[in-house]
Amino acid sequence: MDLWELEARECIRDLVARYNANGDAGRFEQMLAVFAEDAVMEVSPGEGPRRRYEGLAAITGLFEETAAGFAAGAAAAGAAAGPRYLRHFVATHQIDLLDRAHARGRSYFFVVMPHGPDHWGRYLDEYGVRDGRWAITHRQALSDPYHPRP
């Protein structure tokens, strides 16, 4: 394995870690920094319809909508805004380097919230070098169907 391949793999692993850690902490600006300006994000919530967000502005809107939903849920429950904690765990991250500027990746995710396991699924990613750094260019966040809590 060449040095550039090791560097690329580590940069890509770091993107996924920063996406989850910053998102869980509500640091959306830092989380959104892992995306390319022209990135696409597709979200498939279990058995629900897939939603597609094209471009960083649309992806930002998705996370603003998510944060507003947490705040509304907390207000309805008489609690502080947002969940007390939100933790994404990522496993089995496979990275396929296509060349020095393009790669694909697959990983599993598992999300825990105050009530326990919330949802899980797979990330199917495409990565590219933009302005000298690796970025997510296309992410599919595919949640597996699950039984809602009682």
N, C-alpha and C positions, 0 to 999 in steps of 0.2 A: 504494500500500500504506500502510495506517495504521500509526502507531507501535506500537499494541498488537499488531499482527500480527508486526512485527519482533521485539518483545520475546518474544512467545510462541514463535516459531521458534527464537530463540537459547536460551531456557530449555529447550526440548525437545531441541535438539542437545546441550546440556550434560548432560541426563539420560543420554543414550546414551553419551556419552564417559565420564561418571563411573561408570556401570554397568560398562563394560569395564575402565577403568584401575584402579578399586578392586578389582574381582574378580580381575584378573590379579595384583595385588599381595597378594591374600589379605586385603584389608581388607573383610571381608564386612559389617560393621556399616555402613560408609559406602556400600557398594554397595547394600545393602538399603534404605537411606534414599531411594533414587530411586523406590521403589514406594509406592503407596497402601496403606493398611492392609487394604483389601478387594480387593487386586489378584489377578489370576489369571495364572498362568504355565503355558504349555503347551510341552512339549519333545518334539520328534520327531527321534530319532537316526537319520538316514538312512532305511533301509527298516524300522526297528523301530517298535514301537507308540508312539503318542502318549501321553505322560503329562501329567496335569493336576494343578496345585497351586493350591488356592483359599485365599486369605488369606495374609497376611504370615508367619504361623507356619509354614504348609506350605511356602512358598517358602524360608524360612530352612532348613527341614529338607532341602530339595533340595540347597542349597549345603553344608550340613554333611555330607551323604552324599557329595557330590562331593569335598570336602576329605579325608574319611576314606578314600575310594577312592584318591586320590593318595598319601596316607600309607602305605596298605597296599601299594600297588605299589612305592613307594620302599623300604619295609622288605624286601619280597621280593627286591629287586634289591641290597640292602645299601647303599642310598644314603640321603642325608638326606631328611627328610620333604618330600614334594611335588616338583613339577618344578622344575628350575633356573630355568626361565622359561616363561611362558605369555603370549602376545600375541594379543589380538583386534584385528583391523583392520576398520573399518566404512566402507562406501562407498555412494554413490548413495542418500543418505538423502533421501527425499521426504516432505514433511510437508503434510498437508491440514488446514487449520484449519476446523473445523465451526462454531464460534462462539468467544466469548471464554474458554470453559472446557472445550472438548472438541476433540480433534484425533486424527487417525490418521497413522501413519507406516509406511514400508517402507524397508528397507535390506538390503544384503548384508553378510555377515560372513565373515571368513577367519581361521583360528586357526593359529598357528605355535607349536610346542613344540620341545624340544631335538632331536628326530629329524626336524624339518622340518614341512611342511604336515600338519596333523592332521585338520581338518574345516572345512567351510564351508557356507554356506546363506543363509537370509533371516530377518530379524526382521520380523514383522508386529505392529505396536503400536497400542495405543489409549492416549491420554493424557487426563488431566483435572486441573482445578485442585482441590486439596484444601488446606484451611487456608491459602489465599493463595499456594500454590506449585504449579507443575506437577509431576505424578507419573505414572509408568507405571501404568495401571489394568489393562491386559491385554497380555501379550506372548506371541506364538507364536515360538519359536526353532525354525525348521525346517531341519534339516541335510539337505543333498543327499546322495543315495546316492553312495558312493565305494568304491573298491577298498581293502581294508585293506593296510597295509604288510606285506611278507614277514616 
